[in-house]
């Protein structure tokens, strides 16, 4: 373990024990540069328990960053050394840099919703970056025994959920998000097993609960998810069908208590058409 990394662990542990307060004379910038450097560290204690938790406390709860500092932090998180670091690689530790960068992007978007941090150009950049990330991420492992959570589909979904809630998001943007969700479910590689379907379903439930998109558009999109059931027999079809079936079940039970008969009906129909065990 190099000395800088070892000292960062010691410092962040001390900050955590001190309710995330800094000592007299310390500045956020003293730590943020190093936290960004090690944001994808293979050791989950540093990456998840210390760096992400500290960002969460400082951005979400203590709100210690100025608007300008958050905009600067966002630009770094969206760059080729963070959100797009070795994008397209598989079974590579680089995934942790991407998936923990996108979690902090979600925190900043939440602050933007509350305070209006971003102008239209900056918002468009975030939107395009998140859509691109969800399209291009190829390492979809959930929990890894050796290094803890990667969870790209879930972490990306958290950021997309914040995105669709932003006042700048219109029907076109929200339909883009639905399209990229479908591509994630049809990813050809991974059957999600670490509750990614629940995190993805949250985005659609948010759109429904907050009336962010016309119900007919959501009904039509849910109906379109059935298309993979008609593909020729293949592994790609199996992955798409099972992921989509599980996603629909997550969304169904999220909506069932809210007594929305049209949406519940179309979800149930799509699930039954994708369920090869339904008589």
Secondary structure, DSSP 4 states (H G I P E B T S, - for coil): --HHHHHHHHHHHHHHHTTTPPPTT--THHHHHHHHHTTT-SSHIIIIIIIIHHHHIIIIIS--S-HHHHHHHHHHHTSTTTTTTTTT--S-THHHHHHHHHHHHHHHHHHHHHH----HHHHHHHHHHHHHHHHH------EETTTEE--HHHHHHHHHHHHHHSTT--HHHHHHHHHHHHHHHT-SS----SSHHHHHHHHHHHHHHTT-S-HHHHHHHHHHGGGGGGSPSSHHHHHHHHHHHHHHHHHHHHHHTT--HHHHHHHHHHHHHH-TT--
